[in-house]
Structure formats: C-alpha cells, structure tokens
Amino acid sequence: MKAKITKWGNSYAIRLPKNLVDDMKLADESDLLLEKKENGFLITKPTKKKQLSELLKNMQPQKEVEWGQARGKELW
C-alpha cells in the first residue's frame, strides 16, 4: 500500500487510507506508536495494558516444595 507524505505546519503527515483505519479500529485522534527501523519506520497501535486480574486468571496454584533442613540461619 502506498502513502504520500505532506507538509503540515512545521511537521509532516502521512494520510492513512480509510480501509486501513477501519481494519485497525482506529478513531479520530487515536494514539499510535512510531518506531524507527533500519529501512523506514513501523507504525503500530499501542497494546492495552492488562489488569493484574487478567494476568493471573490462568495461573494454577503451585504445590509446596520441601527443600530439606535449614543449613544456616534461615527462618522456616
């Protein structure tokens, strides 16, 4: 897909095709991440930060492990 860079005030802008914006479910004034690459740049949609409850929902309780007798000044 081709895009054209144009001057916009003291900056530059790239016009994104509507079908691309629709496919990525972007809204007006959406934040995007811009990453410089060796031969260009990569524009990505930021990932939503997950809540702790989401990160832990698939965790399985672990069995207690017996490590043997204390060998120093460990508190058991």
N, C-alpha and C positions, 0 to 999 in steps of 0.2 A: 504494500500500500504506500503510495506517495503522499507527501505533505509538503507544504510550502512554508518557509519561514519568512515573516514580515516584520518590519519595524513597528513598534508600538510604544510611542513616547521615547524614553531613554532605554527601553528594553526591546526584546524581540519576542515574538509569539509564533506558535505553531497552531494552525487551525486543525482540529480533530474532526474527522467525518462523523456524522450523526449516528450511523450504524455502529461504529466503534464505541462511541459514548453510551449508546443504548445497550450494547453487548456487555460492557463493563459495569453497567448500572451506576453510571456517574450522574450527579446532579449539578446544577449551576453552582459555581464556586466550590467544587469538590477539591480537596487537597490531594495532591499526587506526590510521589517521591521521584526524584530525578537523580540518577546515578551515572557518573562519567565512566565510560568504558574505553577500551583501547582504540576502537574504531568508530566511536559515536557515543550514544548515551542510551540509557534504559529508563523508561517511564513506567512506574508501577503504582498500583493502588495500595495504600497502606493497609496492613492487616489489622483487624480488630483485636485489641488486647483481650485475652481471655480472663475471666474471673477465676479466682482460686478454686471455687466450687466446680467449675467446668474442668479445670486441670486435674482435680482429684477424683472426679466421678468414676473413672475406670480403674482406680487403684485397688489392689487387693491387699487385705491385711497380711502382714508377714508373720511367720512363726518365730517365736523367741528362740534365739540361738544360745546354746550353752558353750561358753568359752573356757570352762575349766576353773581351777582355783586361782585366786589372785596371786601374783608373783611379786608384787611390790607394795606400794601404798595406795593401790586403787580402792575406791569405796564401792562396795557391792550392795 
